[in-house]
Amino acid sequence: RLHFEYHHAFRPSSSLHLVSSVPGEFDVWAHINGYGFRGNSMELKKAEGIRRIFVVGDSFTFGVGAQDRETIPARLQEIFDGRQEKIEVVNAGRGHDSPLTYFLRLRNEMPKFKPDLVLLLLDFSDLWEDWNTEKNVVFDSAGGILGANPYYEYGKFKVWNFLRSKSVLCSYFH
């Protein structure tokens, strides 16, 4: 779904059916928790004695094509589960995210979860996503980044972007 600050986001407490365009490649369900992250439910406030690690990245981190338990963050959680120290790993990956949206989410969204560590997984496709998303950046009067709003292009509200996100007919014509 479209998001006015981060360009797009997952609907909290939902499931996504991910099916490859290549027949037989994958057909999996991704479970989104109440805070919009893939995987198990979690509390905003960490339990006493828990360390929290956020793994931030794009579709590779999110695990497109993988079952919930097969993602990189889930595998990290498996490694930590047998240890004496209690560690919670959060899958904060989202497809088509970029360094720009990582910055916005790290600045605005993640501090309230009080992570002890943030792992940022980058690859070259993230640079393309940044290039593609930069046209949607909205700045405040001091030049600070407010967000990446998909209804804006180069600082101007685009009615067509709004209409095609709300209308099947406009989307078809686009």
Disulfide bonds with the S-S distance in Angstrom:
none
